[in-house]
Amino acid sequence: MKKYLAMLLALIMVLALAVPAMAAEETEFDPDLVAAAQEEGELVVYGSCEEPYLAAAAEKFQEMFGIEVAYQRLSTGEVQAKIEEENGNPSADVWFGGTTDPYNVVAAEGLLEPYEAVNASHLTGDQYKHAEGMWYGIYKGILGIMVNKDELERMELPIPEDWADLTDPQYKGLIWMSNYNTAGTAKLVINTMIQKYGHDEGIQYLVDLDKNIEVYTKSGSGPSKNIGTGECVIGIGFLHDGITQIIDNGYENVQLIIPSSGTSFEIGATAIFKGAAHPNAAKLWIEYALSPECVNQAKDTGSYQFLVIDNAEQPEQAAEFGLDPENVMEYDFEDATNNIGTYVEEVMEALANAGADTEDAGRFQTE
């Protein structure tokens, strides 16, 4: 009897362990598209998310489909400039990650290829895709403030709670942000302030803020990477980048702040470049990017954005830090798309007129 009970218990345990595996269904990809993509055999990806996530996504795609993937990490501003210069003869096939403001600009310029993605049926809202299928959202993240609370305590300075606090002279030389000319994050900051305060007042806010900014980094995640060490005391950027510094790098001195008067959010996207040399592999990439096989890797590579497909696993870390993606201001994507090029020029001109040396490559970094 004991032997029978032991065998029965073992069988029950095996079945219990098998249930999660049976429940986790793999994404089905169109076999004709897979075959056509494999015939092309190659794919080139420009990624504007963090490099570990880009590398993991590219390597998983290559493993799943046997298609050789070359990838390069560039800021969204760099990708936009490169694709505009190549003008329909792109050196890459797809764009992966990074905020959609630059995506919308190149889409309006006819430099992205529309595609009706099957897996877009899993998107949690229509706002997470371009109306004509030029790009699809894969994640979203909140724009906010990060501080090194130990450094502020040492300086006997209060923790800023809102955007307006950052223009206080007591924070002079302590703030880092990304470069308006190279980073999609910085372009989102411009659009946010103009939509929040009005055109003239928004630009004036950025002029006032400039008086306290020590450096503008090339990439939007640049400030977050220097918060924990104290080289940057206050950073403006996406708060999920701050989570990476706390969880993955052990910087418990980093505090994340959602501005009290409201903030905006990014939609991180993926898209096909017009004139892509490997169009079928590019379409397969879009389907893959909208699958759990791709996006569930984010949290395992230090990227803690909220995901925007209904069959993905949300990163528990983002919820633990209270980064509610619904607690944001209404964002006018159309105005941002139509005017961001002009806004960047206006802001840079206003900074120069106020005395900033906008040609100083040490402060306005491009490398």
Residue pairs with C-beta under 8 A, 6 or more apart in sequence:
26 293
27 119
27 287
27 291
27 292
27 293
29 284
29 287
29 288
30 118
30 287
33 280
33 283
33 284
33 287
34 65
34 284
36 280
37 43
37 65
37 67
37 278
37 280
37 281
37 283
37 284
38 65
38 66
38 67
39 280
40 67
40 278
40 279
40 280
40 281
41 67
41 68
41 278
41 281
42 67
42 68
42 69
42 70
42 277
42 278
42 281
43 61
43 67
43 68
43 69
43 70
43 93
43 94
43 278
43 281
43 282
43 285
44 69
44 70
44 71
44 91
44 92
44 93
44 94
44 277
44 278
45 54
45 58
45 69
45 70
45 71
45 72
45 92
45 93
45 94
45 95
45 96
45 285
46 71
46 72
46 74
46 79
46 82
46 92
46 94
46 95
46 96
47 53
47 54
47 57
47 58
47 71
47 72
47 73
47 74
47 95
47 96
47 97
47 98
48 73
48 74
48 75
48 76
48 79
48 95
48 96
48 97
48 98
48 99
48 184
49 96
49 97
49 98
49 268
49 298
49 303
50 73
50 97
50 221
50 241
50 244
50 301
50 302
50 303
51 73
52 301
52 302
52 303
53 97
53 297
53 298
53 301
53 302
53 303
54 71
54 73
54 96
54 97
55 71
55 301
56 297
56 300
56 301
57 96
57 289
57 294
57 297
58 69
58 71
59 69
60 293
60 294
60 297
61 67
61 69
61 285
61 288
61 294
62 68
62 69
64 288
64 293
65 284
65 288
67 281
67 284
72 92
74 82
75 98
75 178
75 182
75 183
75 184
75 218
75 219
75 220
76 98
76 99
76 101
76 102
76 103
76 183
76 184
76 185
76 187
76 220
77 102
77 179
77 181
77 182
77 183
77 184
77 186
77 187
78 182
78 218
79 95
79 98
79 102
80 102
80 105
80 106
82 91
83 90
83 95
83 106
83 111
83 273
84 106
84 109
84 111
87 111
88 110
88 111
88 274
88 275
89 275
90 111
90 273
90 274
90 275
90 276
90 277
92 273
92 276
93 272
93 273
93 276
93 277
93 278
93 279
93 281
93 282
93 285
94 270
94 271
94 272
94 273
94 276
94 282
94 285
94 286
95 103
95 135
95 269
95 270
95 271
95 272
95 273
96 138
96 270
96 285
96 289
97 138
97 139
97 268
97 269
97 270
98 184
98 268
98 269
99 184
99 185
99 187
99 188
99 220
99 266
99 267
99 268
99 269
100 135
100 137
100 184
100 266
100 267
100 268
100 269
100 333
101 184
101 187
101 188
101 191
101 336
101 337
101 340
102 184
102 187
103 112
103 130
103 134
103 135
103 269
103 271
104 130
104 135
104 333
104 336
104 337
105 337
105 340
105 341
106 112
107 130
107 132
107 134
107 135
107 271
107 337
108 337
108 338
110 274
111 273
111 274
112 134
112 135
112 271
112 272
112 273
112 274
113 134
113 271
113 272
113 273
113 274
113 275
113 276
113 279
113 282
114 130
114 132
114 133
114 134
115 133
115 272
115 282
115 283
115 286
116 133
117 133
117 136
117 283
117 286
117 287
117 290
118 287
119 286
119 287
119 290
119 291
119 309
120 129
120 133
120 136
120 290
122 290
122 309
122 310
122 311
122 312
123 129
123 136
123 137
123 290
123 308
123 309
123 310
124 308
124 309
124 310
125 308
127 137
127 267
127 333
128 136
128 137
128 140
128 267
128 308
129 135
129 136
129 137
130 136
130 271
134 271
135 269
135 270
135 271
136 269
136 270
136 271
136 286
136 289
136 290
137 267
137 268
137 269
137 308
138 268
138 269
138 270
138 289
138 290
138 294
138 295
138 307
138 308
138 309
139 267
139 268
139 295
139 298
139 303
139 305
139 306
139 307
139 308
140 265
140 266
140 267
140 268
140 305
140 306
140 308
140 325
141 238
141 239
141 240
141 265
141 266
141 268
141 305
141 306
141 323
141 325
142 238
142 239
142 240
142 258
142 263
142 265
142 323
142 325
142 327
142 328
143 185
143 188
143 189
143 192
143 236
143 237
143 238
143 239
143 263
143 264
143 265
143 266
144 236
144 237
144 238
144 239
144 242
144 256
144 257
144 258
144 259
144 263
145 160
145 166
145 234
145 235
145 236
145 256
145 257
145 259
146 223
146 224
146 227
146 234
146 235
146 236
146 237
146 239
146 241
146 242
146 245
146 254
146 255
146 256
146 257
147 159
147 160
147 227
147 233
147 234
147 235
147 254
147 255
147 257
148 227
148 228
148 230
148 232
148 233
148 234
148 253
148 254
148 255
149 159
149 253
149 254
149 255
150 230
150 253
151 230
151 233
151 253
152 158
152 159
152 233
152 234
155 233
157 170
157 171
157 174
158 165
159 255
159 257
160 166
160 168
160 171
160 234
160 257
161 257
161 259
161 260
162 259
162 260
162 261
163 193
163 196
163 205
163 259
163 261
163 263
164 261
165 171
166 175
166 209
166 212
166 234
166 236
167 205
167 208
167 209
167 211
167 212
168 212
169 211
169 212
171 212
171 233
171 234
172 211
172 212
173 212
173 214
174 212
174 214
174 232
174 233
174 234
175 209
175 212
175 213
175 214
175 232
175 233
175 234
175 235
175 236
176 213
176 214
176 215
176 216
176 217
176 222
176 223
176 226
176 232
176 234
176 235
176 236
177 186
177 189
177 209
177 213
177 216
177 217
177 223
177 235
177 236
177 237
178 185
178 186
178 189
178 216
178 217
178 218
178 219
178 220
178 222
178 223
178 236
178 237
179 186
179 216
179 217
179 218
179 364
179 365
179 366
180 186
180 187
180 189
180 190
180 216
180 344
180 347
180 348
181 344
181 348
181 364
181 366
182 218
182 219
182 365
182 366
183 217
183 218
183 219
183 220
183 222
184 220
184 266
185 219
185 220
185 221
185 237
185 238
185 266
186 216
186 220
187 336
187 340
187 343
187 344
188 264
188 266
188 336
189 206
189 236
190 202
190 206
190 340
190 343
190 344
190 347
191 264
191 331
191 332
191 335
191 336
191 340
191 343
192 263
192 264
192 329
192 331
193 202
193 203
193 205
193 206
194 202
194 203
194 343
195 202
195 264
195 329
195 331
195 332
195 335
195 336
196 202
196 261
196 262
196 329
197 204
197 205
203 343
203 346
203 347
203 350
204 350
206 347
206 350
206 351
207 350
207 351
207 354
210 351
210 354
210 356
214 232
214 363
215 232
215 362
215 363
215 365
216 363
216 364
216 365
217 223
217 365
218 365
218 366
218 367
220 237
220 238
220 241
221 237
221 238
221 241
222 237
222 365
223 232
223 235
223 236
223 237
224 235
224 237
224 238
224 241
224 242
224 244
224 245
225 241
225 245
226 232
226 235
227 233
227 235
227 242
227 245
227 251
227 254
228 245
228 249
228 250
228 251
228 253
228 254
229 251
230 253
235 242
238 266
238 305
239 256
239 258
239 321
239 323
240 303
240 304
240 305
240 318
240 323
242 254
242 256
243 256
243 304
243 317
243 318
243 321
243 323
244 302
244 303
244 304
245 251
245 254
246 252
246 254
246 256
246 321
247 302
247 304
247 317
248 302
256 321
256 323
258 322
258 323
258 327
262 328
262 329
263 328
263 329
264 328
264 329
264 331
265 325
265 328
265 331
267 308
268 305
270 285
270 286
270 289
270 290
271 286
272 279
272 282
272 283
272 285
272 286
273 282
276 282
288 294
289 295
290 309
291 309
291 311
292 309
292 311
292 312
292 313
295 307
295 309
295 312
296 307
296 312
296 313
298 304
298 305
298 307
298 315
299 313
299 315
299 317
304 315
304 317
304 318
305 315
305 318
306 314
306 315
306 318
306 323
306 325
307 313
307 314
307 315
348 358
351 358
352 358
357 363
358 364
361 367
